[in-house]
């Protein structure tokens, strides 16, 4: 038995991914067996993106280390340099904190950096939400790369479970636990319309839309062109329809989108723009509006549980399983407008979310407590799958 508490170090780089990690961080923190270590990096430390590390502290977590890595450039070179910087800093952090495990969620470039550092430092990696498919972003390749450097896999849905297995991972270390973001819906009391209006400095109209649009890292059509199409569609509804915007991530074109969004909203009385709503306000808004519009994963993963329709634009979330409340559409203003009008008429009361029941955190904790030692996990074996003949690559 361990006399000392076992250290699990959670690394978080964005407000959205922290929102998903939070229920799991809470159960680890509350358990006497474990010591939770928290490292905040990336967008959390950027004034431009709302200094969201303060949210982590406000939630009662002690941040062990803050690791700066974002450069003010969001070009491909800027992002690649930021990854290099992060790898150096993360390896030094692992040496200082000496965790038994690190825990990461998803597919952001910050996490690829820390996972690489953990690999060479021989620190086992717990990966949440591996195996998902998002064909419109370079996150896809990052996610699968993290899977290959990870040792315990907590996946959100059955398809992802199969994919992690296809990547040669040990089936005994792949656990289907659901999407941790849904745990919030069981744990928090959503805000009323009045509370939210006060908090956002916004008056609900007869119809209301919540919009989050991120840059699309792999599309031929630039993110700015797609965003422009969305703005044309939204503008066509006039002042009758209220719009709550949340700003995008720090991706390749993220800052250009933010600049254009600020300009668009300044001249319109029906719009309000927030850098980050945080989990409570975001979920409350998503439950009160008529439709959630954009290309954020939350529209696919969490919003269906709130029985609100989603209009998902473009390919950023292509490949993810969907509830019947999600309307997929091309980044074209006419099609976006048509899809939003269709969503206004939808009744999603019977929608079932394919990402679970909101009891992910206790499942993760249960698995972690059963693992007596991380030592046996470090050396991995590639688990082959017996493919049928037709799948085999033909000899040249």
C-alpha positions in Angstrom: 0.0 0.0 0.0 1.0 3.6 -0.6 1.6 5.7 2.5 2.3 8.8 0.6 -0.5 10.4 -1.5 -0.2 9.5 -5.2 0.4 12.6 -7.4 -1.7 13.1 -10.5 -0.8 16.3 -12.4 -3.5 17.8 -14.6 -2.3 20.1 -17.4 -4.8 22.5 -18.8 -4.3 25.1 -21.6 -7.8 26.4 -22.5 -11.0 27.5 -20.8 -13.1 24.9 -22.7 -10.9 21.9 -21.9 -10.7 23.0 -18.2 -14.5 23.0 -18.1 -14.4 19.3 -19.1 -11.6 18.4 -16.7 -13.1 20.2 -13.7 -15.4 17.4 -12.5 -12.6 14.9 -12.6 -10.1 17.3 -10.9 -12.7 17.7 -8.1 -13.1 14.0 -7.4 -9.3 13.5 -7.4 -8.8 16.5 -5.1 -11.5 15.1 -2.7 -10.1 11.6 -2.5 -7.6 10.8 0.3 -5.5 8.5 -1.9 -4.5 11.2 -4.4 -2.8 14.5 -4.4 -4.0 16.8 -7.3 -1.3 18.9 -9.0 -2.5 21.6 -11.5 -0.5 23.2 -14.2 -2.0 26.1 -16.2 -0.6 27.0 -19.5 -1.5 28.4 -22.9 -4.6 30.6 -23.2 -5.2 30.5 -19.4 -2.3 32.9 -18.9 -3.1 35.3 -21.7 -4.9 38.6 -21.0 -6.2 38.6 -24.5 -8.1 35.4 -23.9 -9.4 36.5 -20.5 -6.8 35.2 -18.0 -8.9 32.2 -17.3 -6.5 30.7 -14.8 -8.4 32.8 -12.3 -11.5 30.6 -12.9 -9.4 27.6 -11.9 -8.4 29.3 -8.6 -11.9 30.6 -8.0 -13.1 26.9 -8.2 -10.9 26.2 -5.2 -7.9 24.5 -7.0 -4.4 25.4 -6.2 -2.3 26.0 -9.3 1.1 24.4 -8.7 2.7 26.0 -11.8 1.8 28.5 -14.5 3.8 27.9 -17.7 3.9 30.7 -20.3 4.1 29.5 -23.9 1.8 31.5 -26.1 3.5 33.8 -28.5 1.5 36.8 -29.7 1.9 35.5 -33.3 -0.8 33.0 -34.5 1.0 32.0 -37.7 2.0 28.4 -38.3 5.5 29.4 -37.3 4.3 31.1 -34.1 2.3 28.0 -33.1 5.2 25.6 -33.9 7.6 27.8 -31.8 5.1 27.9 -28.9 5.1 24.1 -29.0 8.8 24.0 -28.8 8.9 26.4 -25.9 6.2 24.4 -24.1 8.2 21.1 -24.5 11.2 22.7 -22.8 9.2 24.2 -19.9 7.1 21.1 -19.4 10.1 18.8 -19.1 11.5 21.2 -16.3 8.0 21.2 -14.6 7.9 17.4 -14.6 11.3 17.3 -12.9 10.1 19.7 -10.2 6.7 18.3 -9.5 7.6 14.6 -9.9 4.0 13.3 -10.5 3.2 9.6 -10.7 0.9 10.4 -13.7 0.0 13.4 -15.9 -3.5 13.8 -17.1 -4.5 15.6 -20.3 -7.8 16.0 -22.2 -8.2 16.1 -26.0 -6.0 17.5 -28.7 -4.6 21.0 -28.2 -1.0 21.6 -29.3 0.0 22.6 -25.7 -0.8 19.0 -24.7 1.3 17.4 -27.4 4.2 19.4 -25.9 3.7 18.1 -22.4 3.0 14.5 -23.5 6.3 14.4 -25.5 8.1 15.7 -22.4 6.4 13.0 -20.2 7.3 10.3 -22.7 11.1 11.0 -22.4 10.7 11.6 -18.7 9.0 8.1 -18.3 5.9 9.6 -16.7 2.8 7.7 -17.6 0.0 9.7 -19.3 -3.7 9.5 -18.7 -5.5 10.7 -21.8 -9.2 11.7 -21.8 -11.3 11.9 -25.0 -8.9 10.1 -27.3 -10.1 8.3 -30.4 -12.4 11.1 -31.5 -12.4 12.3 -35.1 -12.4 15.9 -36.2 -11.4 16.0 -39.8 -11.3 19.7 -40.2 -8.5 20.5 -37.8 -4.9 19.5 -37.2 -6.1 18.6 -33.7 -7.0 15.2 -35.2 -3.4 14.2 -35.8 -2.4 15.6 -32.4 -5.1 13.6 -30.6 -4.0 10.3 -32.1 -0.3 11.1 -31.5 -1.1 11.7 -27.8 -2.9 8.4 -27.7 0.3 6.6 -28.8 2.2 8.3 -26.0 -0.5 7.6 -23.4 -1.0 4.6 -21.0 -4.6 4.9 -19.8 -7.3 5.9 -22.1 -10.7 7.3 -21.0 -12.9 7.6 -24.0 -16.2 9.4 -24.5 -18.1 7.1 -26.9 -18.0 3.6 -28.5 -16.6 4.6 -31.9 -13.7 6.3 -30.2 -13.1 3.2 -28.0 -12.7 1.2 -31.3 -10.3 3.7 -32.8 -8.0 3.7 -29.8 -7.9 -0.1 -30.0 -7.1 0.2 -33.8 -4.1 2.4 -32.9 -2.7 -0.7 -31.2 -3.5 0.1 -27.6 -4.1 -2.5 -24.9 -7.9 -3.1 -24.7 -7.5 -3.5 -20.9 -6.4 0.1 -20.6 -9.2 1.6 -22.7 -12.2 2.7 -20.6 -15.6 3.9 -21.9 -16.6 6.6 -19.4 -18.6 9.2 -21.4 -18.0 13.0 -21.8 -17.0 14.6 -18.5 -18.5 17.9 -19.6 -22.0 16.4 -19.0 -21.2 15.9 -15.3 -21.7 19.6 -14.8 -25.4 19.2 -15.8 -25.9 16.9 -12.8 -23.8 19.0 -10.4 -24.6 22.6 -11.1 -27.8 24.7 -10.9 -28.1 26.7 -14.1 -28.8 30.4 -14.0 -32.2 31.9 -14.5 -32.9 34.2 -17.4 -32.8 37.2 -15.2 -29.5 36.2 -13.5 -27.9 35.6 -16.9 -29.2 38.9 -18.4 -27.6 40.8 -15.5 -24.3 38.8 -15.7 -24.0 39.2 -19.5 -25.4 42.8 -19.7 -27.8 41.5 -22.3 -31.5 41.5 -22.9 -33.1 38.4 -24.3 -35.1 39.0 -27.5 -38.0 36.9 -28.8 -35.4 34.7 -30.5 -31.8 34.3 -29.3 -28.6 32.6 -30.7 -25.4 31.6 -28.9 -22.4 31.7 -31.3 -18.9 30.2 -31.0 -16.8 30.1 -34.1 -13.2 28.8 -34.0 -10.7 29.0 -36.8 -10.6 25.9 -39.0 -7.0 24.8 -39.3 -7.1 22.4 -42.3 -9.8 23.8 -44.6 -9.1 25.1 -48.1 -11.6 28.0 -47.5 -10.0 30.3 -44.9 -11.7 30.6 -41.5 -12.2 34.3 -42.2 -14.2 33.6 -45.3 -16.4 31.1 -43.4 -16.8 33.5 -40.5 -17.9 36.2 -42.9 -20.6 33.9 -44.3 -21.8 33.3 -40.8 -22.0 37.1 -40.1 -23.9 37.7 -43.3 -26.4 35.1 -42.2 -26.8 36.4 -38.7 -27.1 40.0 -39.9 -30.0 39.1 -42.1 -32.2 38.4 -39.1 -32.0 42.1 -38.0 -32.3 43.4 -34.5 -35.3 41.1 -33.7 -32.9 38.2 -32.9 -30.4 38.6 -30.1 -26.9 37.2 -30.4 -24.5 36.2 -27.7 -20.9 35.7 -29.0 -18.1 34.0 -27.2 -14.6 34.5 -28.7 -12.6 31.7 -30.3 -9.4 29.9 -29.3 -5.9 31.1 -30.1 -5.6 29.1 -33.3 -3.9 30.0 -36.5 -6.5 32.7 -37.5 -8.1 33.1 -34.1 -7.0 36.7 -33.6 -8.3 37.9 -37.0 -11.8 36.4 -36.2 -11.8 38.2 -32.8 -10.9 41.6 -34.5 -13.7 41.1 -37.1 -16.2 40.0 -34.4 -15.5 43.1 -32.3 -16.0 45.4 -35.3 -19.3 43.6 -36.2 -20.8 43.8 -32.7 -19.9 47.4 -32.0 -22.4 48.7 -34.5 -25.3 46.4 -33.5 -27.5 46.7 -30.5 -28.7 43.1 -30.6 -25.2 41.6 -30.0 -23.0 41.0 -26.9 -19.5 39.6 -27.1 -17.7 37.9 -24.2 -14.1 36.6 -24.2 -15.1 33.6 -22.0 -18.4 32.8 -20.4 -17.1 30.0 -18.2 -18.9 26.8 -17.7 -21.9 28.0 -15.7 -22.8 30.9 -17.9 -22.1 29.0 -21.1 -24.4 26.1 -20.2 -27.1 28.4 -18.8 -27.0 30.5 -22.0 -27.1 27.3 -24.2 -30.1 26.1 -22.2 -32.0 29.4 -22.6 -31.3 30.4 -26.3 -33.2 29.0 -29.3 -30.2 27.6 -31.1 -26.4 27.3 -30.6 -24.5 28.1 -33.8 -20.8 27.7 -34.9 -18.3 25.0 -35.1 -17.3 24.4 -31.4 -17.3 20.8 -30.1 -19.6 21.9 -27.2 -22.5 22.1 -29.7 -22.0 18.4 -30.5 -20.9 17.2 -27.0 -22.9 19.1 -24.3 -25.7 21.1 -25.9 -27.8 18.1 -26.9 -28.2 17.3 -23.2 -29.8 20.7 -22.7 -32.4 19.9 -25.4 -31.3 22.9 -27.5 -30.7 22.5 -31.3 -27.2 23.1 -32.7 -26.3 24.4 -36.2 -22.8 23.1 -36.8 -20.9 24.9 -39.6 -18.3 23.3 -41.8 -16.0 20.3 -41.3 -14.3 21.2 -37.9 -16.4 18.5 -36.1 -16.7 16.1 -39.0 -16.5 12.5 -37.9 -17.9 12.9 -34.4 -21.1 11.0 -33.5 -24.1 13.3 -33.2 -27.5 13.6 -31.6 -30.5 14.2 -33.7 -30.6 17.9 -32.5 -27.5 18.8 -34.6 -28.0 20.3 -38.1 -24.8 20.2 -40.2 -24.4 22.8 -42.8 -21.8 24.3 -45.2 -20.1 27.6 -44.5 -22.4 29.5 -46.9 -24.6 32.4 -45.7 -27.8 31.2 -47.5 -27.5 27.6 -46.1 -26.6 28.9 -42.6 -29.7 31.1 -42.5 -31.9 28.3 -43.7 -30.4 25.9 -41.0 -31.0 28.5 -38.2 -34.6 28.9 -39.4 -35.1 25.2 -39.3 -33.5 25.0 -35.8 -36.0 27.7 -34.5 -38.8 25.2 -35.3 -37.2 22.1 -33.8 -38.4 20.3 -30.7 -35.5 18.5 -29.0 -37.2 17.3 -25.8 -36.6 13.6 -26.8 -33.0 14.0 -27.9 -30.6 11.5 -26.5 -26.9 12.5 -26.2 -24.5 9.8 -27.5 -21.8 11.0 -25.0 -23.1 9.5 -21.8 -25.1 10.2 -18.7 -23.1 12.8 -16.7 -21.4 10.3 -14.4 -17.9 10.3 -16.0 -15.8 11.6 -13.0 -16.7 8.8 -10.6 -16.0 6.2 -13.2 -12.5 7.7 -13.9 -11.8 7.8 -10.2 -12.9 4.2 -9.7 -10.4 3.0 -12.4 -7.5 5.1 -11.1 -8.0 3.7 -7.6 -7.7 0.1 -8.9 -4.2 0.8 -10.4 -1.7 -0.1 -7.7 1.4 1.0 -9.5 2.1 3.0 -12.6 5.4 1.2 -13.1 4.0 -1.7 -15.2 2.3 0.8 -17.6 5.4 2.5 -19.0 6.6 -0.3 -21.4 3.8 -0.7 -23.9 3.1 -3.6 -26.2 1.5 -3.0 -29.7 -1.8 -4.9 -29.7 -2.5 -6.0 -33.3 -6.0 -6.5 -34.7 -6.7 -9.5 -37.0 -7.9 -7.7 -40.2 -10.0 -9.4 -42.8 -8.1 -10.1 -46.1 -9.8 -7.2 -47.9 -8.4 -4.7 -45.5 -4.8 -5.7 -46.1 -2.6 -3.4 -48.1 -2.0 -4.9 -51.6 1.6 -5.5 -52.4 3.0 -3.2 -55.1 
